[in-house]
Amino acid sequence: MQLRCPICQEPLKKVGHSALCLNRHCFDYARHDAYLNLLRKQSVAHGDNKAMVQARTAFLDTGAYAFLRDHLKAQINRLHPGVLVDLGCGEGYYTRSFPAAEKYGFDLSKEALKHAGTVDSSTCYAVASIFHLPLPSACADIAVTCFAPAAIQEIERILKAGGSFLFVTPGPRHLWELKSIVYDLPYENEQKDITSVLQLQERQCISDRFTLNRTEIGNLFAMTPYVHRTPKEAAKRLESLSELTLTAEFIIRRYQKPL
């Protein structure tokens, strides 16, 4: 196990349903060892709540984004990683499909990791900030971030020389049909590159179309940022639809850490 104590950075070792370091700092696993909680302040709720996780899980179960999952899986398989780290892994939909000998998934949402760890025993899931990863330097062959901020300093630190970072963001016209309903003037998603010592190796844009029923539209809407900034009138227009065909568009960039 690569995990380090977030207090003293000593290696953690699993003992029963806890993880201990040499300095006796102790962190507990959730029920059935689904995930390890490495947050030092436990009183504040972090990350997505139960309703958001349920909505996203239900939407992903439709298979609408399976083409992205399969594309990432094939790309990672070609790189033959020993250790893979997923930063902002959520409920593990993509993580559990990734082919790697040793996998770690980090997120701030206990609800998301509860689901991830329950359905995926191939990955070590932990509640932790992606900007302060409980991992040693130069330990990972691949780091992945899908739809989360790029924690560049930490990614640079944990990647081995020659290691790869896969960064997935929405394409310019991702879910354009939905945006056209909820916004009077829909706008394309801005595309920004990262500033890093990591070197861009390839950039791909992939897309697919899918059709959702009324319930599935609601689940998709509930898991997007639009739900927090859409006027009630626009939300009602979306709720009135019995079916909607949408375009999913993603930008996948692969960076490499210099040798």
SEVEXMI-204587 format. One line per 10 residues: number of its first residue (from 1); their letters; for each residue x negated, y, z of N, C-alpha, C. Coordinates in pm, whole numbers. Layout:
NUM) A) X Y Z X Y Z X Y Z; ... .
! end
This chain:
1) MQLRCPICQE) -84 -120 0 0 0 0 -88 125 0; -57 217 -93 -136 338 -108 -94 451 -13; 21 439 52 77 550 128 -13 595 242; -14 727 262 -95 789 368 -3 861 467; -50 871 590 23 942 695 30 1091 659; 148 1151 659 158 1294 626 102 1385 735; 71 1331 850 17 1411 960 -136 1413 960; -197 1295 951 -343 1287 960 -409 1231 835; -328 1190 736 -377 1137 607 -448 1001 617; -435 935 730 -489 800 741 -396 702 669 .
11) PLKKVGHSAL) -448 588 623 -363 490 555 -251 439 646; -136 414 586 -23 358 659 -17 207 636; 25 137 740 41 -7 732 179 -43 783; 248 -131 711 382 -169 753 373 -265 871; 446 -232 977 454 -317 1097 602 -328 1132; 660 -444 1107 803 -459 1130 882 -370 1037; 969 -285 1093 1047 -192 1012 995 -50 1024; 865 -39 1050 801 92 1060 669 92 984; 614 210 964 481 224 905 396 301 1005; 278 246 1036 190 305 1136 54 336 1076 .
21) CLNRHCFDYA) -10 443 1128 -148 473 1090 -239 444 1210; -369 460 1192 -465 431 1299 -445 522 1420; -388 640 1398 -364 733 1508 -226 716 1571; -159 605 1536 -32 566 1596 84 657 1558; 69 734 1453 186 806 1402 279 704 1338; 406 714 1369 501 611 1330 613 669 1245; 648 599 1137 756 640 1048 844 519 1021; 974 543 1018 1069 433 1011 1120 408 869; 1139 279 841 1207 239 719 1358 246 742; 1432 271 636 1577 269 644 1625 125 654 .
31) RHDAYLNLLR) 1754 109 672 1812 -25 683 1777 -110 562; 1741 -234 587 1700 -329 484 1573 -284 411; 1497 -193 475 1370 -145 419 1386 -82 281; 1501 -19 258 1529 41 127 1430 151 94; 1392 231 194 1296 338 171 1230 375 304; 1118 443 293 1045 489 411 1063 640 423; 1098 686 542 1119 830 564 990 893 616; 926 974 533 800 1038 571 814 1187 596; 938 1234 610 959 1374 647 933 1393 795; 863 1499 830 831 1525 971 947 1591 1043 .
41) KQSVAHGDNK) 1028 1669 972 1145 1733 1032 1269 1659 983; 1336 1589 1072 1444 1500 1034 1582 1561 1052; 1594 1678 1110 1725 1732 1144 1796 1800 1028; 1722 1834 923 1780 1908 811 1804 1812 693; 1922 1824 631 1952 1742 515 1879 1799 393; 1815 1713 317 1739 1756 199 1790 1684 75; 1772 1749 -39 1802 1684 -167 1950 1666 -192; 1982 1584 -292 2120 1564 -334 2201 1493 -227; 2329 1533 -213 2415 1468 -116 2478 1342 -176; 2558 1274 -94 2616 1146 -135 2705 1160 -257 .
51) AMVQARTAFL) 2787 1264 -262 2878 1283 -375 2802 1304 -506; 2695 1382 -500 2615 1407 -620 2547 1281 -668; 2496 1203 -574 2429 1077 -610 2529 979 -671; 2648 971 -614 2750 882 -668 2792 923 -809; 2805 1054 -831 2844 1103 -963 2737 1072 -1067; 2611 1096 -1032 2502 1070 -1126 2488 920 -1154; 2501 839 -1051 2491 694 -1068 2601 644 -1161; 2723 691 -1139 2835 650 -1223 2814 692 -1367; 2763 814 -1388 2737 860 -1525 2628 776 -1591; 2517 756 -1522 2406 680 -1580 2446 536 -1612 .
61) DTGAYAFLRD) 2541 483 -1534 2587 346 -1558 2665 334 -1690; 2704 447 -1750 2770 442 -1880 2671 405 -1991; 2542 422 -1963 2440 393 -2064 2410 509 -2156; 2465 626 -2127 2445 742 -2215 2299 781 -2229; 2222 765 -2121 2081 802 -2123 1988 680 -2132; 2044 566 -2167 1963 444 -2175 1853 457 -2282; 1882 534 -2387 1782 550 -2493 1657 621 -2440; 1675 715 -2347 1560 781 -2285 1486 684 -2194; 1559 611 -2113 1497 511 -2025 1414 412 -2106; 1468 361 -2214 1398 261 -2295 1277 321 -2365 .
71) HLKAQINRLH) 1288 446 -2408 1175 513 -2473 1059 530 -2373; 1090 573 -2253 986 589 -2151 924 455 -2114; 1007 355 -2101 957 221 -2068 857 173 -2172; 889 191 -2300 800 147 -2407 670 227 -2406; 680 357 -2382 560 441 -2381 469 402 -2264; 527 379 -2148 448 339 -2030 387 202 -2052; 461 112 -2115 411 -23 -2138 285 -21 -2224; 279 74 -2319 160 84 -2405 37 131 -2327; 58 198 -2214 -52 251 -2134 -102 152 -2028; -28 45 -2006 -68 -63 -1914 -111 -10 -1776 .
81) PGVLVDLGCG) -25 61 -1706 -66 118 -1577 -73 15 -1465; -169 36 -1375 -173 -42 -1253 -86 22 -1147; -105 154 -1127 -29 229 -1026 47 342 -1095; 178 347 -1071 264 450 -1128 335 524 -1016; 344 656 -1028 411 739 -929 519 821 -998; 643 810 -948 756 886 -1002 790 998 -904; 771 1121 -946 793 1238 -861 932 1295 -888; 1020 1291 -786 1158 1331 -804 1237 1218 -868; 1224 1099 -812 1278 977 -874 1429 963 -861; 1492 1040 -770 1636 1027 -753 1676 887 -713 .
91) EGYYTRSFPA) 1784 838 -776 1835 705 -741 1763 592 -812; 1651 623 -879 1564 520 -934 1608 460 -1066; 1701 525 -1136 1751 470 -1263 1637 444 -1361; 1548 540 -1375 1435 525 -1467 1323 446 -1401; 1296 474 -1275 1183 414 -1203 1186 262 -1208; 1301 205 -1182 1307 59 -1171 1279 -12 -1303; 1290 60 -1414 1263 -1 -1544 1116 10 -1585; 1040 95 -1517 902 121 -1559 813 0 -1533; 735 -42 -1632 646 -157 -1616 511 -117 -1557; 491 -148 -1430 364 -119 -1363 346 -218 -1249 .
101) AEKYGFDLSK) 222 -251 -1218 194 -348 -1113 233 -295 -976; 219 -163 -956 246 -101 -826 315 33 -851; 434 51 -793 512 172 -822 555 241 -693; 555 376 -698 599 458 -587 698 562 -640; 808 580 -567 906 680 -603 931 774 -487; 922 905 -512 937 1006 -406 1052 1101 -439; 1131 1131 -336 1241 1225 -350 1277 1275 -210; 1345 1390 -205 1388 1444 -76 1526 1394 -33; 1598 1331 -124 1733 1287 -94 1736 1145 -37; 1776 1134 89 1791 1001 150 1901 921 80 .
111) EALKHAGTVD) 2008 990 42 2119 922 -25 2074 862 -158; 1992 935 -232 1943 884 -360 1851 764 -338; 1763 774 -240 1667 665 -216 1734 544 -153; 1843 566 -82 1918 453 -27 1967 364 -141; 2019 429 -246 2063 355 -364 1944 293 -436; 1839 373 -457 1722 326 -531 1662 201 -468; 1639 207 -336 1575 95 -268 1663 -27 -256; 1794 -7 -259 1886 -120 -249 1890 -202 -376; 1880 -135 -492 1890 -206 -619 1755 -239 -682; 1647 -187 -624 1514 -204 -684 1410 -239 -578 .
121) SSTCYAVASI) 1369 -364 -576 1267 -408 -481 1127 -400 -539; 1116 -356 -666 984 -351 -731 909 -223 -703; 975 -126 -635 916 6 -612 917 39 -464; 811 105 -418 806 156 -281 862 299 -284; 980 317 -225 1045 448 -223 1021 517 -89; 998 649 -94 973 724 30 1031 864 19; 1089 910 130 1136 1048 139 1015 1135 166; 982 1221 71 865 1309 84 873 1417 -22; 808 1528 4 803 1636 -94 706 1600 -206; 747 1627 -330 657 1600 -442 541 1699 -445 .
131) FHLPLPSACA) 550 1805 -366 442 1904 -360 342 1873 -248; 371 1768 -171 280 1721 -66 290 1569 -60; 236 1504 -160 251 1360 -171 166 1285 -69; 222 1184 -3 148 1104 94 66 995 26; -23 1039 -63 -106 948 -141 -249 997 -144; -345 906 -158 -485 949 -170 -513 1007 -308; -620 1080 -319 -659 1138 -447 -704 1028 -543; -683 1052 -672 -728 963 -779 -682 819 -759; -554 803 -728 -501 668 -702 -408 618 -812; -360 708 -899 -254 670 -993 -302 670 -1138 .
141) DIAVTCFAPA) -252 572 -1213 -279 566 -1356 -180 651 -1434; -56 658 -1384 49 736 -1450 132 807 -1344; 164 933 -1371 262 1008 -1293 375 1045 -1388; 498 1038 -1338 616 1067 -1420 704 1168 -1346; 756 1266 -1419 855 1357 -1364 966 1376 -1467; 1088 1337 -1429 1204 1354 -1516 1300 1454 -1452; 1321 1567 -1517 1420 1667 -1477 1395 1724 -1337; 1270 1731 -1297 1232 1792 -1169 1116 1886 -1196; 1087 1977 -1104 972 2065 -1125 843 1985 -1137; 749 2037 -1214 620 1971 -1230 527 2017 -1117 .
151) AIQEIERILK) 500 1928 -1024 411 1959 -912 267 1941 -958; 221 2036 -1037 96 2019 -1112 -26 1993 -1023; -41 2070 -916 -160 2052 -831 -166 1911 -774; -53 1860 -730 -51 1725 -675 -72 1619 -782; -14 1642 -899 -33 1547 -1010 -179 1542 -1052; -242 1658 -1062 -385 1661 -1093 -466 1586 -988; -425 1599 -863 -499 1537 -752 -485 1385 -752; -364 1333 -771 -344 1189 -755 -382 1108 -878; -389 1173 -996 -423 1098 -1116 -570 1060 -1120; -596 939 -1167 -733 897 -1194 -783 970 -1318 .
161) AGGSFLFVTP) -913 978 -1335 -968 1032 -1459 -917 948 -1575; -864 1014 -1677 -806 943 -1790 -661 905 -1770; -606 933 -1650 -467 901 -1622 -371 992 -1696; -246 949 -1709 -146 1023 -1788 -33 1076 -1702; 21 1189 -1744 138 1249 -1683 246 1261 -1789; 362 1197 -1765 477 1207 -1854 576 1305 -1793; 608 1409 -1868 695 1515 -1820 817 1523 -1911; 935 1498 -1855 1059 1495 -1932 1145 1615 -1893; 1186 1692 -1993 1273 1808 -1971 1386 1806 -2073; 1497 1875 -2044 1605 1884 -2144 1557 1957 -2269 .
171) GPRHLWELKS) 1602 1911 -2385 1570 1978 -2509 1650 2107 -2523; 1620 2188 -2624 1686 2318 -2642 1838 2308 -2645; 1892 2206 -2713 2037 2195 -2730 2095 2076 -2654; 2033 2041 -2544 2084 1932 -2461 2223 1967 -2406; 2320 1875 -2425 2458 1894 -2379 2519 2024 -2434; 2488 2055 -2558 2533 2181 -2618 2686 2188 -2624; 2750 2076 -2649 2896 2076 -2660 2961 2112 -2526; 2904 2064 -2416 2956 2098 -2283 2934 2246 -2254; 2815 2296 -2286 2785 2438 -2262 2875 2528 -2346; 2913 2482 -2462 3000 2563 -2548 3140 2576 -2489 .
181) IVYDLPYENE) 3177 2482 -2403 3309 2486 -2339 3306 2573 -2213; 3202 2561 -2134 3200 2630 -2004 3141 2771 -2012; 3069 2803 -2121 3011 2937 -2136 3069 3007 -2259; 3096 3135 -2246 3141 3213 -2361 3029 3226 -2464; 2905 3241 -2414 2789 3251 -2502 2687 3145 -2460; 2697 3024 -2512 2601 2919 -2476 2461 2956 -2521; 2362 2910 -2447 2223 2945 -2476 2139 2818 -2481; 2034 2823 -2560 1943 2708 -2568 1853 2706 -2445; 1817 2585 -2401 1727 2571 -2288 1587 2621 -2325; 1529 2698 -2237 1395 2753 -2261 1291 2643 -2248 .
191) QKDITSVLQL) 1193 2646 -2336 1086 2546 -2335 955 2610 -2291; 905 2567 -2176 780 2620 -2124 678 2509 -2106; 555 2537 -2148 448 2440 -2125 391 2465 -1985; 317 2368 -1935 257 2382 -1803 115 2438 -1817; 68 2498 -1711 -71 2545 -1705 -148 2449 -1616; -246 2381 -1674 -312 2274 -1601 -443 2236 -1668; -528 2165 -1593 -648 2106 -1652 -610 1984 -1735; -489 1934 -1714 -441 1820 -1793 -426 1862 -1938; -460 1773 -2027 -460 1806 -2170 -341 1741 -2240; -265 1822 -2315 -150 1770 -2387 -194 1676 -2498 .
201) QERQCISDRF) -141 1553 -2496 -177 1452 -2595 -69 1436 -2702; 57 1443 -2661 166 1431 -2758 293 1493 -2702; 378 1537 -2794 507 1596 -2760 611 1538 -2852; 717 1484 -2793 822 1421 -2872 957 1481 -2833; 1046 1488 -2930 1184 1527 -2904 1272 1411 -2949; 1350 1357 -2857 1440 1247 -2891 1583 1288 -2858; 1679 1235 -2932 1818 1272 -2908 1910 1157 -2945; 2031 1164 -2892 2134 1065 -2921 2270 1127 -2890; 2377 1067 -2941 2511 1117 -2914 2592 1010 -2842; 2683 1054 -2756 2765 960 -2679 2899 1025 -2651 .
211) TLNRTEIGNL) 2999 943 -2624 3134 991 -2597 3178 949 -2458; 3236 1044 -2383 3279 1020 -2246 3430 1037 -2233; 3490 961 -2140 3630 983 -2107 3641 1088 -1997; 3763 1118 -1950 3783 1227 -1856 3704 1207 -1726; 3708 1087 -1671 3635 1060 -1547 3486 1076 -1565; 3435 1026 -1676 3291 1033 -1704 3247 1177 -1728; 3332 1257 -1790 3301 1399 -1808 3285 1466 -1673; 3376 1435 -1581 3368 1491 -1446 3242 1452 -1374; 3199 1327 -1389 3075 1282 -1324 2953 1353 -1382; 2951 1369 -1514 2840 1440 -1577 2835 1585 -1529 .
221) FAMTPYVHRT) 2948 1650 -1528 2954 1790 -1485 2907 1804 -1341; 2945 1710 -1255 2910 1716 -1113 2760 1700 -1089; 2689 1639 -1183 2546 1615 -1162 2458 1718 -1231; 2520 1815 -1300 2441 1917 -1370 2440 2047 -1291; 2344 2136 -1319 2341 2267 -1253 2462 2354 -1288; 2531 2321 -1400 2644 2402 -1442 2756 2405 -1339; 2768 2299 -1260 2878 2290 -1164 2872 2402 -1060; 2752 2456 -1036 2735 2559 -933 2756 2701 -988; 2758 2717 -1120 2765 2852 -1174 2868 2868 -1286; 2964 2776 -1287 3069 2783 -1389 3196 2843 -1330 .
231) PKEAAKRLES) 3253 2945 -1394 3379 3003 -1346 3491 2899 -1342; 3588 2919 -1254 3697 2822 -1236 3775 2800 -1366; 3795 2906 -1442 3871 2894 -1566 3800 2802 -1666; 3668 2816 -1673 3590 2731 -1764 3589 2587 -1716; 3578 2567 -1585 3581 2431 -1530 3716 2364 -1559; 3823 2442 -1556 3955 2387 -1585 3965 2344 -1732; 3901 2418 -1821 3901 2380 -1962 3835 2244 -1979; 3728 2221 -1906 3658 2094 -1913 3744 1982 -1854; 3810 2010 -1744 3893 1910 -1677 4012 1868 -1763; 4054 1955 -1854 4170 1924 -1937 4139 1827 -2051 .
241) LSELTLTAEF) 4011 1806 -2076 3972 1718 -2187 3990 1571 -2151; 4040 1494 -2245 4051 1349 -2224 3931 1276 -2280; 3856 1345 -2367 3739 1282 -2429 3647 1392 -2481; 3518 1364 -2478 3420 1462 -2527 3297 1389 -2581; 3257 1425 -2702 3134 1370 -2761 3023 1472 -2742; 2911 1426 -2691 2801 1513 -2652 2669 1470 -2716; 2577 1565 -2722 2441 1538 -2769 2346 1544 -2650; 2269 1439 -2633 2161 1439 -2533 2030 1458 -2606; 1953 1557 -2564 1825 1588 -2630 1719 1608 -2522; 1607 1539 -2537 1501 1546 -2437 1366 1571 -2502 .
251) IIRRYQKPL) 1283 1649 -2431 1144 1670 -2471 1056 1588 -2378; 971 1505 -2436 879 1422 -2358 736 1462 -2394; 665 1510 -2295 526 1551 -2316 434 1459 -2235; 328 1415 -2300 229 1332 -2230 97 1407 -2220; 51 1424 -2098 -76 1491 -2069 -175 1387 -2017; -302 1419 -2032 -406 1329 -1983 -506 1406 -1898; -548 1346 -1788 -651 1405 -1704 -787 1378 -1767; -871 1479 -1783 -1001 1459 -1849 -1086 1353 -1777; -1164 1281 -1857 -1255 1180 -1802 -1373 1246 -1732 .
! end
